[in-house]
Amino acid sequence: MKRHKILPYLFILVFIISSISIDYSVATSRKDLLEEFCIRNQGETGGGFKDYNNGTEDTITEFTSLANLFILYEIDPTLAKIDKPKAGFWFIDRLNNFISTTTTEKSIPDAYYALEGSVYLNATANETSTVNDAVTQMNDYYNETSSGYNGGNSPIPTLSDTYFALEFLYLANNISSSVNITSINKTEIAAFVLACWDSENNAFAGIPGGEANPIDSYFAIQTLIRLENLNLFNYEEELSDFIENFYCDDPVFESHYGGYSLAPDSSSSSSLMMTYYCVSIQNTLNSSKLNNETTLNWILSRQSPYDYGFNDVPSVSGIGYSSAKLSYYAVRSILIFEDSAFGDKSRDLMNEEIWDLSTSGWLIAAIVVGSLGLAALAGYGIYRYKNRI
């Protein structure tokens, strides 16, 4: 091959590689990448969703499935890119499981996740009797002595079970006209919630006399809101101060700065789960202590360039695989800061384009491979030129 015939081929190859790189960077909005992560989580057989892309289908739960579906619905309410019928059957099956299994195996949170997932998929349209049976089962878990709810996974009423039971009943009321929520004794349940207040630590515990923590405080506040009795709570400032103890405020720990920790007064153990619960409480209390920009930037920094979901900072060196559950908490937090984050406008937060040529490890790897191919082609051309017949 003559020298003047080699150069055009080299220019063509460079142009192709460059074009692919540009197209990739233009297409990579935050929400498109996150959608890809969640779609890959749907199981091939049952219809539920895994927590990790490399997870096995026997790890699929009501929460992992709901977490993926919630995110996908925020990105595209039509859910056009998943197998909707199969997923719908899976969620209804889990709701039936709540009705049919033995008492000791029933989980109130799982029942709520199953019902919510069914609603997203419009799978409850012809399942009114199933919903009614599940409501009957849920009502049986109301403890008239303590005025709280407890499922088969707890021998006594807890704040978490009470929160999820009420959310279940109110959601079911929107589905079936047969569901009667007027019988719910709001005053007595609110009294149970307030009885869980830990006056020593100024936060809520999961049960009366228990140890206060942010997660149960979240359940308490949200339950009082659902009962329209938040006005009965008079310790907003004290609770806000308690939550602030979990804020990672030391910029020395760059990977954690702006998040909330699993333990108080720790700036090196941020958690997307704890961040959501703490952000939600501070937002509901209209606390001036909520650092919107710093916390939002930290959450966004936890989106992974490897599999595109969200994850916590790995406890050991190496790649931290994204989790649908943690991605769920991340998205819920983002929506608190910006409720239009997943909108269609280019300025909406999750339409931000990321991991272009200057930042993407995957893209850089592609360029390197392309460059090696280019060098090999050039070498081959020179060899043919020097050894031309």
Sequence and secondary structure as in RCSB ss.txt:
>XXXX:A:sequence
MKRHKILPYLFILVFIISSISIDYSVATSRKDLLEEFCIRNQGETGGGFKDYNNGTEDTITEFTSLANLFILYEI
DPTLAKIDKPKAGFWFIDRLNNFISTTTTEKSIPDAYYALEGSVYLNATANETSTVNDAVTQMNDYYNETSSGYN
GGNSPIPTLSDTYFALEFLYLANNISSSVNITSINKTEIAAFVLACWDSENNAFAGIPGGEANPIDSYFAIQTLI
RLENLNLFNYEEELSDFIENFYCDDPVFESHYGGYSLAPDSSSSSSLMMTYYCVSIQNTLNSSKLNNETTLNWIL
SRQSPYDYGFNDVPSVSGIGYSSAKLSYYAVRSILIFEDSAFGDKSRDLMNEEIWDLSTSGWLIAAIVVGSLGLA
ALAGYGIYRYKNRI
>XXXX:A:secstr
  HHHHHHHHHHHHHHHHHHHHHHHHH BHHHHHHHHHHTTB SSSS B SSTT  GGG  HHHHHHHHHHHHHH
 TT TTS HHHHHHHHHHHHHHHHHS GGG  HHHHHHHHHHHHHTTTTTT HHHHHHHHHHHHTTEETTTTEE 
 TT SS  HHHHHHHHHHHHHHHHH TT   TTS HHHHHHHHHHTEETTTTEEBSSTTS B HHHHHHHHHHHH
HTT GGG   HHHHHHHHHTTB   TTSTTTTTSEESSTT SS EEHHHHHHHHHHHHHTT TT  HHHHHHHHH
HTB TTTSSB    SSSS    BHHHHHHHHHHHHHH TTTTSSSTTSGGG B   TTT HHHHHHHHHHHHHHH
HHHHHHHHHHHT  
